[in-house]
């Protein structure tokens, strides 16, 4: 006991000494008089709390240079901002696992490994292409339609002409310069968003797309389609100049993925057996609702990085508010979707409830920072109802085969969420949209939001058609009927997700 007591006493003494040294060092550095100045007549210990409160947050000290970066230690506030942005980015990256589980569970067992590989390669291709090309196209100054520098994450100073005719120098990444975190933190956080857009497309085109063709369109989306339309909104492009607002990406990320999924699934055609000779849609059930449920919960968790993380700063009140609006909308979406499904189909349909939660999350992504919690509940509830109606419309009326409901969840509900900014925004000013139509404003913001939604829709329809028709003509887009019947796991990858599994016609 005496030995243990001695060791504990020694440890406490060491901790106390280290703590005292860390706490006192900034105070001494700031308060110690210079050699040619007289010492202060009053002792510095009179106001220790004020000194610590004001000075610690701004002190910068030289640090050893490592690999050409980190020339100075960041302030405490910037360090906290950076940690928050990186953790949020990690959560969004983890959403790839959620998408993989949702898509795999909603499709047949013979294609599960193929789905997993697509989600892996989405992030792998996106990581390199967004670094090499996409981030520069999206966030460098350029012009109102496209960025023109910053490729391979190269920052430089460029001359900019002001409204008064004078010129000044600023970073070529000035459009994203409002946050003080390091450039590589900004890049990583935006990278995980870019990877999401390509992942959305893979779900709608599941179970019948050639893997090589999938890789080709994933490259095209990550390097060109997503970054260019993103520049219009988040890169100080023409839509941003018009006053279009999308806080975390209902349109920038989700609608882009959803609309590309729509045109891709249309060009690709339905799965074999999806429609009978009369054109009536037939159900092709997914193989594992448990996987879908787990995937939805992973996505729900990841959305707390997606939306609150878009503050890109450790802004406590904003993070707390955005978390609550995000969660409320998801809950409302799930409840309304399952109730609508019950009324339409007579069953508490599980996949509709799960997609309803995602629909609420997608819808709240654009307005999450600028609406109240009651408004968020309404936005999520409408999203939950819309996703059920949209799935039925796309499946039975448009006769477009979307195995996972990606077009409905991300395209339709992304558009709805973007428009809801013009209905429910409750703050206005330089850093927020005008008040919404239902919160004391007029229809001007709603009109601007509609212009943005329509413009991005047209961009995705045109570029998506070029992309998918080009791939179809050059290398083919679809596997053979025999390969589709056998399953993409074996014929494309030589693997099985479930070894020794006996497939049926619906497996």
Helices and strands as residue ranges (DSSP letters): H 2-31, G 44-47, H 48-55, H 76-106, G 109-111, H 112-129, I 130-134, H 135-139, G 151-153, E 157-161, E 167-171, G 174-176, H 183-204, H 211-220, I 221-225, H 226-234, H 238-242, I 250-255, H 256-268, H 289-306, G 308-311, H 316-345, H 350-367, H 373-392, I 393-397, H 406-406, I 407-412, H 413-424, H 444-474, H 481-486, H 488-493
